[in-house]
Each structure stands twice: as C-alpha cells, then as structure tokens.
Amino acid sequence: MTTPSRTHSWQKLTAHRQQLFSSGTTIADLFTGDAARFRRFSVNTGEILLDYSKNLITDETTRLLLALADEAGLQDAITAMFRADVINTTEQRPALHVALRTLLPEARLNVGEEVQATLDKMEGFVEEVQKGRWKGYTGKPISTVINIGIGGSDLGPAMVTAALVNWHVPQLHCHFVSNVDPVHMRETLATADPQTTLFIIASKSFNTLETHQNAALARRWYLDNGGDVALIARHFVAVTANVRKAQAFGIDAANIFPMWDWVGGRYSLWSAIGLPIALAVGMPKFRELLHGARLVDEHFRDTPFERNIPVIMGLLAVWHSGFCGASSQAILPYSQSLNLFPAFLQQLEMESLGKSVEIDGSPVRTATGPIVWGSAGTNGQHSFHQLLHQGTHLIPADFIGIVRSVYGQDHDQHTHLLANCFSQSQALMQGKSEEEACRELLAQGRDETFARALAKHKVIPGNKPSNTLLLRELSAQNLGSLIAIYEHKVYVESVIWNINAFDQWGVELGKQLGEKLYEALTATTASERFDASTNGLINHCRKRD
Ligand code: F6P
C-alpha cells in the first residue's frame, strides 16, 4: 500500500510527461514512421481486441506505468482479491464477485457450493416460469416480469437484459423499475396484468427506500386489482441478503434467492441479482455470460501485465487523470444494444473510484476516479461530440465496436456504424489544422478573407486520446467478458490510487438527510429546523395544496 505520488515511478512519469508534452509530439506523430504501432499497442483476449495505440504514450510511458503497477503491488493485490482477502477494509469483507463465475480453490472463503446451489435454484425457477408451469393466482402463466431494484440491483441486470434482446424468449417481457418517482412504477404497471405479472424485489440490503416504496406500491396494485392475497407468493419473489426483512414484507422463504455480503451491489449482476436476465434469455445464455467473465478473470489473474487488458486500461486511466489533466471519461459504445452500458459504468466506476482518502484514511494527493459519461454512437455524434472535438476539456474516450451485426443482417447499415466509430477516433486524434480548413474553403470557391476568418472556427485541435474495444459479436459470452474487463480495470485503478473500490460511504449522508426531509415535508407545522434554503423549499411545497 503506497501513496502513488510518493513512488519512484510516479516521479519518473511526471518527468517523462513533462518531456513528452514539451516536445510537442502528438498522437498522430507517433504513428508516423512506426508501422508497428498498432501491433505494439493492441492486445486480444478471446473475441475482444483492445486498440490503445491512439493514446499519447510511447514505449517508455508503458514501461513506466508497468513499473508503477509493480511498485503499487498490483500482482499481490490481484492475488489478494482472488484469495478472498478482506480487501474491502472499511466494511471488513472480501470483494469476491469473481467467485460467482470462477472456481477459486485458492480462496480462503469457500463459496463455490452456495454459488452453485443458487445457480441451480435459478435454473429451476427460470424453467418453471419460462415453460409456463409457474402460474399466477388465476392459473395463467407469467408473461410480465418487473424487477424492482436500484443501483447495482438494477443497472447491471437492466443493461445486460437490454443488450441481449436478440435472445429474449418471446413469452416473457421484462421491465425494470428503479426510481422512487411513482411515475416509473405506474407507467410500467399501466400495461401489466396482475394475473400474469411477477415482481422480483431485488435488494441486497432490503433496506433501500426506493425499492421498499416501489415494492409496496406493486403489492398495493396487485391487491387493488383483484390479486389474491393467499397466492401473493406466486407474484412476488426476492433476491436479498436480508431474508428476515424479505419475509417480513411477505415473501415466501422458498422464493428468496440469496445474496451475500462478499458481493458488492455494483458487482452483483452475476449472482441471483441477474435473475431477470436469466428469465429474459434463459439459463444457458446466463451461464454463457458467466463464462465470458470467467475468461477475463483468468486473463486478468494469469496474463503478464504488458498483455493484460484490464491492467493496461487501468494504467491508461491513471495516466490520463494523474498526468494529462483529464477529469472525465467518455464511454461510447457504437451499439444500440449497449445503450445502457455508460449508465452501468457510471455506477461501477464512480461509486468505486469517487474517493478522497486512501486505504489508511489519509487524504489522496492525486486525482482519483474521473466523471464517467457517454451514450450509444452514432447518436452522440449529433449531440455532445462537438465538445469532444473542439471543447476545452481533455476527455479520453473508450469506443466500443461490434464487428458483426446483432441480427446477422443489415450488414451495409452496420458497416456505416463501424465506419463512424472508427472515423470518430481518427478525427479525435488527427484533428484539422487552420491551413487545411482554409484550403478546403478556398477549394469550395470561398472568398479568401472569409475563408481565413472561418477557418479559425473550423480548426479541430486533435490529439485527443481514445481506446477502441472491438467485440467480434455481441454474444452473452463477449458481453460477460466486456463487463469483467471494466470491473478489473476499476480494481487496477483503485490499487494504484491506494483507495477502497468496494465501499460507498458517500451515498449515506443523502439517505440520512432524506429521512429528515421527509419528516419535515409531512409535518403539520412549517419547517424551521434546516438552513434557510432547505426550509424555504420545504415550506414552498407545503403550500402546494
Ligand atoms: O447507492 C448505494 C447503494 O448501496 C448501491 O451501492 C447499491 O447498488 C444500491 O444502493 C442498492 O442497494 P440494495 O441492493 O441494498 O437495495
């Protein structure tokens, strides 16, 4: 455990960065006369290729970053994770999501049997529901599944379910309700039939306000619309580590799927939290997803760092934030199916890496996790890419492309998608000089004074770094691999920054204050207990009726 800025490698990287930047070398320059750059700065695992050649890095940069990884004890940290050491120190537990998909004979915690038993239980349940043997209170089979959860109990399953739409079974429609705004639940219920609807209450803690409110609303809706109270167990199941609370809510013990404290919420889609995924696409596909993640677990654990995708991506993120001044990171999947991937990564990255103290509680001395944002290409090109190209911020981008089209058809249109993906990373790197812009305008027959003036606005500085991840196809296996790559990349960053990637104390204060604010909003007297702004807002709402 080392404060990164105190390591030799950090000092050397600082000097190296100074030299590299002051030389005026651009990313595009690095390609000139170096035909082997793509080969040297790209790496494969399974059906995934990472091209990281479009970053402002040289062989020396990677050498120094790898030395930083060694100095930070990354290899030991990886071993510690797979061995089930207590790496989530503030919550005093391991972070063992890898055990949900990979056998860990070396682990100090033997969870293999419970993981297997849970998968078997899921399998039995999925089969019952998919084959129509799991009947609602009037004897009709289930046709609508509504997952009620938030954060890790929503984003991962929702993202994967949306991404694998090509494999959805036709007889089930899966929905996800997360927001405590009742509109979310009401709109979802508007098309549902209580006789054929199954609710999954997904909450590791079974203590989360939003989930609790939505679950109660769902139960009211079920009962108010003819649902039989005696057969409520046919319509409500839970995934939780808090069996007592789930039972108190009225869930039959037999219909509670386990979660464990050694799995963080944002790392939990591989557990029974993935039940809606399994219902949507079937257990064989869910197991394929796990297999894809397992391949990356093995790659991460066993591959030398210089060929290790999560390690390389993590080190690049450290380079960008610690040495290049980047405070945000764009995630640009060129795939409509991965539309929810940036939102999923926001929780994974920002809840894990949005930390200001090191493991021992001392303040960090370097920037930690960046702001993560993005959306599916090509849509972003017509909204925010302008800022990527000509704005004042340096924003590294991860492009994610899928080589084969999802439905195995529309190849030409899919080729346009890929062409746009590659042209954007190329444009970000190359940019356009004032001379080029001016030449273009003159060639279009523009008057010279006008051309010179307009050219200044058309300059694109370029030299913007990006990675491109290419998946051969968007299979469940490759999706599992992709997610696991990012999970491990986040861990790498946390090890280098010496922060805990597995707690999230920052979200607690808002929850505590939320309870007090609710009391004030429902009180019979005007609020005077808070600051003037908060009192003013509360009292404004109290007058609404
Ligand atoms: O936002 C905080 C958080 O604890 C997340 O880490 C978690 O994924 C989410 O709330 C939901 O928690 P639970 O599954 O316990 O309802």
Boltz pocket constraint, residues with backbone or C-beta under 6 A from the ligand:
constraints:
  - pocket:
      binder: B
      contacts: [[A, 150], [A, 151], [A, 152], [A, 153], [A, 202], [A, 203], [A, 204], [A, 205], [A, 206], [A, 207], [A, 208], [A, 211], [A, 265], [A, 266], [A, 351], [A, 504], [A, 507]]
      max_distance: 6.0
